[in-house]
Amino acid sequence: MFNRCLFFILSLFTTLAYGVDINFFGQARLSKSSLDNTKITYDGIGNELTFSGLEQSGVRLTEKVDDLTQAVFQVISSEDNNLRLDLLQINRNLNKNMRLRLGLQRMPNWLVSEHIQVAALYPWIDPPKELYDRMAIRSFNGASFDLIFDKFYATTFLGDARQNFEFDFADISVSAQDVTGLKLGYDNGAVNFFVSGMTARPEVILKASSLSGISVSTVAKSYMINDYFLFNTGLSWFFGDNMIYTEYASTRSSTREYEHFESAYFTYGRKFLEKFTLLATYSTDLDVRSTIAPSATATYSTDLNYQLNMNNLLKFSFKHVDFKQNRATGPFGETTGLLNMAAGSPNNFNIFSAGWAFIF
């Protein structure tokens, strides 16, 4: 916490001194589940009231180098409250139709790619997990090129990626080499539709953090996936006071540990009384063939957002989680957590959450 506050203070002085644009963002959340087993949690949420603190908090510095060039630097708080580098990139407008990005940047092939770490900029209290946690590489080091023609656009990208994730049952490190992708889309301001394909050679390392009867410090497994392919498509549509978000994604490889994932979600939302937005979302695993993460879920959620002002948003969420494929045997045998629930755990439960999201 001290490191985070110190960085924010130094960033503020830097902004005043050099005229760099700065944005702070974050989300604080209270959550509770209906699970009746105190030893089981889902996404870190158990049957006792859980306060997440300032999750996903961070700072973004943007500097206009010249009329055609922009530099972006962003750090976010990690799970252990230390800061980690999230973005470090140079954007160069070659002309009005072409743009080049170099450095550590967001993976561009998702509907909410650009602001996946900024909870105030997407409608849910968190993005649908069946899709965004299954295919969770969010940043890469490399280059991307945008070609824009009227309302149509194409984005190509290539580079390497490295990311760490902390789940209830294991820590997961993903290193992906030869990330290569293409995204084609149409955006007229009200409708954004795209299709995207990506190949990579990921290495996945799992380190157990919650096993009974086994020394977790010595339990780790590594999987090399040489022929990983991801296809995804999405649509956002805003009409009047209504909104629709929907995405579909499918991954394939010949590696048994990560053979096939297929997931999708659909969200309908409506604004009312100027400051309220009500959302209904169905998110589901359509097919799961994996020994790393063998369970499959479907989530029914309702979110209510209240906009305090342009910079602050209150979010309330009710989720019903249904385990369609409640397998207890994963890479380390019987486990508990987000992707593998222990034998005897309920096949469905509820989660109640309230959060404050901000950006300024």
C-alpha positions as CSV (number, residue, x, y, z in Angstrom):
1,M,0.0,0.0,0.0
2,F,2.9,2.4,0.8
3,N,4.5,1.8,-2.5
4,R,1.3,2.4,-4.3
5,C,0.6,5.7,-2.5
6,L,4.2,6.9,-3.0
7,F,4.0,6.2,-6.7
8,F,0.7,8.1,-7.0
9,I,2.3,11.1,-5.3
10,L,5.4,11.1,-7.5
11,S,3.2,10.7,-10.6
12,L,1.2,13.8,-9.6
13,F,4.3,15.9,-9.2
14,T,5.6,14.6,-12.5
15,T,2.3,15.6,-14.1
16,L,2.4,19.1,-12.7
17,A,6.0,19.5,-13.8
18,Y,5.9,18.2,-17.3
19,G,2.3,18.5,-18.4
20,V,1.7,14.7,-18.7
21,D,-2.0,13.6,-18.7
22,I,-2.7,11.3,-15.7
23,N,-5.6,9.0,-14.9
24,F,-6.1,7.1,-11.7
25,F,-8.5,4.2,-11.6
26,G,-9.6,1.3,-9.4
27,Q,-12.5,-0.6,-7.8
28,A,-13.3,-1.6,-4.2
29,R,-15.7,-4.4,-3.7
30,L,-17.7,-6.3,-1.0
31,S,-18.7,-9.8,-1.8
32,K,-20.3,-12.9,-0.3
33,S,-21.3,-16.3,-1.6
34,S,-24.0,-18.8,-0.6
35,L,-21.5,-21.7,-0.4
36,D,-22.0,-23.7,2.8
37,N,-18.4,-25.0,2.9
38,T,-16.0,-22.7,4.6
39,K,-13.0,-24.3,2.8
40,I,-14.3,-23.6,-0.7
41,T,-14.1,-20.2,-2.4
42,Y,-15.0,-19.1,-5.9
43,D,-12.7,-16.4,-7.3
44,G,-11.6,-15.7,-3.8
45,I,-15.1,-15.2,-2.5
46,G,-16.4,-17.5,0.3
47,N,-19.4,-17.6,2.6
48,E,-18.1,-14.8,4.8
49,L,-18.2,-11.1,3.7
50,T,-15.1,-10.4,1.7
51,F,-13.7,-6.9,1.1
52,S,-11.3,-6.8,-1.8
53,G,-9.8,-3.4,-1.2
54,L,-8.7,-1.4,-4.2
55,E,-8.6,-4.2,-6.7
56,Q,-7.4,-3.4,-10.3
57,S,-6.2,0.0,-9.0
58,G,-3.6,1.8,-11.1
59,V,-2.3,4.9,-12.8
60,R,-2.0,5.8,-16.5
61,L,0.4,8.4,-17.8
62,T,-0.1,9.7,-21.4
63,E,2.2,12.2,-23.1
64,K,1.7,13.8,-26.5
65,V,5.2,13.7,-28.0
66,D,4.1,15.5,-31.1
67,D,1.0,15.9,-33.3
68,L,1.4,12.3,-34.5
69,T,3.0,10.5,-31.6
70,Q,1.7,9.5,-28.1
71,A,3.5,7.6,-25.3
72,V,1.5,5.6,-22.8
73,F,2.7,4.2,-19.4
74,Q,0.4,2.3,-17.1
75,V,1.0,0.4,-13.8
76,I,-1.6,-1.5,-11.8
77,S,-1.7,-3.1,-8.4
78,S,-1.0,-6.8,-8.3
79,E,-2.6,-9.4,-6.1
80,D,-0.1,-8.8,-3.3
81,N,-0.5,-5.0,-3.4
82,N,2.7,-4.4,-5.3
83,L,2.8,-2.4,-8.5
84,R,3.5,-4.0,-11.8
85,L,4.0,-2.6,-15.3
86,D,0.9,-3.1,-17.4
87,L,1.4,-0.9,-20.5
88,L,4.5,0.8,-22.0
89,Q,3.9,1.8,-25.6
90,I,4.4,4.3,-28.3
91,N,1.5,5.1,-30.7
92,R,2.3,6.7,-34.0
93,N,-0.3,7.9,-36.5
94,L,1.4,7.3,-39.9
95,N,-1.5,9.1,-41.6
96,K,-5.3,9.5,-41.0
97,N,-5.9,5.8,-42.0
98,M,-2.9,4.0,-40.5
99,R,-1.5,3.7,-36.9
100,L,1.5,1.8,-35.5
101,R,1.8,0.7,-31.8
102,L,5.1,-0.5,-30.4
103,G,5.9,-1.9,-26.9
104,L,4.0,-3.5,-24.1
105,Q,0.3,-3.1,-25.1
106,R,-3.1,-4.6,-24.7
107,M,-4.1,-7.7,-26.7
108,P,-6.5,-6.1,-29.2
109,N,-8.7,-9.0,-30.0
110,W,-11.5,-8.6,-27.4
111,L,-14.6,-6.4,-27.1
112,V,-13.3,-4.6,-24.0
113,S,-9.6,-5.1,-24.7
114,E,-8.5,-1.5,-24.2
115,H,-10.0,-1.1,-20.7
116,I,-10.1,-4.6,-19.3
117,Q,-8.2,-3.4,-16.2
118,V,-10.4,-0.3,-15.7
119,A,-13.7,-1.4,-14.1
120,A,-15.4,2.0,-14.5
121,L,-15.3,1.7,-18.3
122,Y,-17.2,-1.6,-18.7
123,P,-20.8,-2.3,-17.5
124,W,-20.3,-5.4,-15.3
125,I,-18.7,-5.6,-11.9
126,D,-16.2,-7.8,-13.6
127,P,-16.2,-9.2,-17.2
128,P,-17.8,-12.6,-17.8
129,K,-15.4,-15.2,-16.4
130,E,-16.3,-18.1,-18.6
131,L,-14.8,-16.2,-21.5
132,Y,-12.3,-13.7,-20.1
133,D,-10.7,-16.0,-17.6
134,R,-10.5,-19.0,-20.0
135,M,-8.6,-17.0,-22.6
136,A,-6.9,-14.6,-20.2
137,I,-3.7,-13.3,-21.9
138,R,-4.3,-9.5,-21.8
139,S,-1.0,-7.9,-22.9
140,F,1.9,-8.6,-25.2
141,N,5.3,-7.1,-26.1
142,G,5.5,-6.4,-29.8
143,A,3.9,-4.4,-32.6
144,S,0.4,-3.8,-33.9
145,F,-0.8,-2.0,-37.0
146,D,-4.2,-0.5,-37.6
147,L,-5.7,0.2,-41.0
148,I,-8.9,2.2,-41.0
149,F,-11.1,2.8,-44.0
150,D,-14.2,4.8,-43.3
151,K,-16.0,2.7,-40.7
152,F,-14.1,-0.5,-41.4
153,Y,-10.8,-1.4,-39.7
154,A,-8.2,-4.2,-39.6
155,T,-5.6,-4.8,-36.9
156,T,-2.6,-7.1,-37.2
157,F,-0.4,-7.8,-34.2
158,L,2.7,-9.9,-33.3
159,G,5.0,-10.4,-30.4
160,D,5.5,-12.3,-27.2
161,A,3.4,-12.4,-24.0
162,R,3.9,-13.2,-20.3
163,Q,1.3,-13.1,-17.6
164,N,0.7,-14.5,-14.1
165,F,-2.7,-15.3,-12.6
166,E,-3.6,-16.2,-9.0
167,F,-6.5,-18.6,-8.6
168,D,-7.8,-20.3,-5.4
169,F,-6.3,-23.6,-6.2
170,A,-3.1,-22.7,-8.1
171,D,-0.9,-19.9,-9.5
172,I,-0.7,-20.0,-13.3
173,S,2.1,-18.4,-15.3
174,V,1.6,-18.2,-19.1
175,S,4.5,-17.4,-21.5
176,A,3.4,-17.2,-25.1
177,Q,5.9,-16.9,-28.0
178,D,5.2,-16.1,-31.6
179,V,1.8,-14.4,-30.9
180,T,0.4,-13.5,-34.3
181,G,-3.1,-12.3,-35.0
182,L,-5.5,-10.5,-37.3
183,K,-8.7,-8.6,-36.3
184,L,-11.3,-7.3,-38.8
185,G,-14.2,-5.1,-37.8
186,Y,-16.8,-2.5,-38.4
187,D,-17.5,0.4,-36.1
188,N,-19.9,3.3,-36.8
189,G,-20.0,4.6,-33.2
190,A,-23.3,2.7,-32.3
191,V,-22.4,-0.7,-33.6
192,N,-19.0,-2.4,-33.2
193,F,-18.6,-5.9,-34.8
194,F,-15.4,-7.9,-35.3
195,V,-13.9,-11.3,-36.0
196,S,-10.4,-12.2,-34.9
197,G,-7.9,-15.1,-35.2
198,M,-4.7,-15.6,-33.2
199,T,-1.9,-18.3,-33.1
200,A,0.8,-18.7,-30.5
201,R,3.1,-21.1,-28.7
202,P,2.2,-20.8,-25.0
203,E,3.9,-22.5,-22.1
204,V,1.7,-22.9,-19.1
205,I,3.1,-23.5,-15.6
206,L,0.8,-24.4,-12.7
207,K,1.9,-24.2,-9.1
208,A,-0.5,-25.7,-6.6
209,S,-1.5,-23.5,-3.7
210,S,-4.3,-25.4,-2.1
211,L,-3.8,-29.2,-1.8
212,S,-4.5,-31.4,1.2
213,G,-1.7,-33.9,2.2
214,I,0.8,-32.6,-0.4
215,S,3.6,-30.1,0.0
216,V,2.5,-27.4,-2.3
217,S,6.0,-25.8,-2.6
218,T,7.1,-28.8,-4.5
219,V,4.1,-29.3,-6.8
220,A,4.4,-27.6,-10.1
221,K,3.7,-28.8,-13.7
222,S,4.6,-27.3,-17.1
223,Y,2.8,-27.7,-20.4
224,M,4.1,-26.6,-23.8
225,I,1.4,-25.9,-26.4
226,N,2.9,-25.7,-29.9
227,D,-0.3,-25.3,-32.0
228,Y,-2.6,-23.0,-30.1
229,F,-5.3,-21.2,-32.1
230,L,-7.9,-18.8,-30.9
231,F,-10.9,-17.6,-32.8
232,N,-13.3,-15.0,-31.4
233,T,-16.0,-12.6,-32.5
234,G,-18.0,-10.0,-30.7
235,L,-20.6,-7.3,-31.0
236,S,-21.6,-4.2,-29.0
237,W,-24.7,-2.2,-30.0
238,F,-26.1,0.9,-28.4
239,F,-29.6,2.0,-29.5
240,G,-31.5,4.6,-27.5
241,D,-31.2,3.7,-23.9
242,N,-30.5,0.1,-24.7
243,M,-27.2,-1.7,-25.1
244,I,-26.1,-5.2,-26.1
245,Y,-22.7,-6.9,-25.6
246,T,-22.0,-10.4,-26.8
247,E,-18.8,-12.4,-27.5
248,Y,-17.9,-15.9,-28.6
249,A,-14.5,-17.6,-28.4
250,S,-13.0,-21.0,-29.2
251,T,-9.5,-22.3,-28.7
252,R,-7.9,-25.5,-30.0
253,S,-4.7,-27.3,-29.7
254,S,-3.4,-30.9,-30.0
255,T,-2.2,-30.8,-26.4
256,R,-4.5,-32.9,-24.1
257,E,-4.0,-30.5,-21.2
258,Y,-5.5,-27.6,-23.2
259,E,-7.3,-29.3,-26.0
260,H,-10.4,-27.2,-26.5
261,F,-12.3,-24.4,-24.8
262,E,-15.5,-22.8,-26.2
263,S,-17.3,-20.0,-24.3
264,A,-19.8,-17.2,-25.0
265,Y,-21.9,-14.6,-23.2
266,F,-24.8,-12.2,-24.0
267,T,-25.6,-9.0,-22.1
268,Y,-28.6,-6.8,-22.4
269,G,-28.7,-3.5,-20.6
270,R,-31.0,-0.5,-20.3
271,K,-30.5,3.0,-18.9
272,F,-33.3,4.6,-16.9
273,L,-33.8,7.6,-14.6
274,E,-30.7,9.2,-16.2
275,K,-28.1,7.7,-13.8
276,F,-29.2,4.0,-13.5
277,T,-28.3,1.1,-15.8
278,L,-29.8,-2.4,-15.3
279,L,-28.0,-5.4,-17.0
280,A,-28.8,-9.0,-17.5
281,T,-26.0,-11.4,-18.6
282,Y,-25.8,-15.1,-19.4
283,S,-22.3,-16.4,-19.7
284,T,-21.4,-20.1,-20.3
285,D,-18.8,-22.7,-21.2
286,L,-20.1,-24.4,-24.3
287,D,-17.4,-27.1,-24.4
288,V,-14.4,-27.9,-22.2
289,R,-11.8,-30.5,-23.0
290,S,-8.8,-29.9,-20.7
291,T,-7.0,-31.6,-17.9
292,I,-5.7,-28.3,-16.6
293,A,-9.2,-26.8,-16.0
294,P,-11.8,-29.6,-16.5
295,S,-14.9,-27.9,-14.9
296,A,-17.4,-26.0,-16.9
297,T,-19.9,-23.3,-15.6
298,A,-22.8,-21.2,-16.6
299,T,-23.4,-17.9,-14.9
300,Y,-26.7,-15.9,-14.7
301,S,-26.1,-12.4,-13.4
302,T,-27.9,-9.1,-12.9
303,D,-26.1,-5.9,-12.4
304,L,-27.3,-2.5,-11.3
305,N,-25.1,0.5,-11.9
306,Y,-25.6,4.0,-10.4
307,Q,-23.5,6.8,-11.8
308,L,-22.6,9.2,-9.1
309,N,-20.9,11.5,-11.5
310,M,-18.6,11.3,-14.6
311,N,-15.8,9.7,-12.6
312,N,-17.5,7.5,-9.9
313,L,-19.8,4.5,-10.3
314,L,-21.6,2.3,-7.8
315,K,-22.1,-1.3,-9.0
316,F,-24.4,-4.0,-7.4
317,S,-24.3,-7.6,-8.7
318,F,-26.2,-10.8,-8.1
319,K,-24.8,-14.0,-9.8
320,H,-26.1,-17.5,-9.9
321,V,-23.3,-19.9,-10.8
322,D,-24.2,-23.4,-12.1
323,F,-21.5,-26.1,-12.5
324,K,-22.5,-28.0,-15.6
325,Q,-19.4,-30.1,-15.5
326,N,-18.3,-30.4,-11.9
327,R,-15.1,-32.5,-12.1
328,A,-12.9,-32.7,-9.1
329,T,-9.8,-34.2,-10.8
330,G,-7.4,-31.7,-12.4
331,P,-3.6,-31.6,-12.8
332,F,-3.0,-32.1,-9.1
333,G,-5.9,-34.4,-8.3
334,E,-8.7,-33.3,-6.0
335,T,-8.6,-29.5,-5.7
336,T,-10.7,-26.5,-4.8
337,G,-11.0,-23.2,-6.5
338,L,-12.2,-21.3,-9.5
339,L,-11.7,-23.9,-12.1
340,N,-11.8,-27.1,-10.1
341,M,-14.4,-27.6,-7.3
342,A,-13.8,-30.3,-4.7
343,A,-15.9,-33.5,-4.7
344,G,-19.0,-33.0,-2.7
345,S,-19.2,-29.2,-3.4
346,P,-22.6,-27.8,-4.5
347,N,-23.4,-27.7,-8.2
348,N,-24.8,-24.2,-7.9
349,F,-24.6,-21.2,-5.6
350,N,-25.0,-17.5,-5.5
351,I,-22.7,-14.5,-5.2
352,F,-23.7,-11.0,-4.0
353,S,-21.4,-8.1,-4.6
354,A,-21.3,-4.3,-4.2
355,G,-18.5,-2.2,-5.6
356,W,-17.3,1.4,-6.2
357,A,-15.4,2.0,-9.4
358,F,-13.6,5.2,-10.2
359,I,-11.5,6.9,-12.9
360,F,-10.2,10.5,-12.8
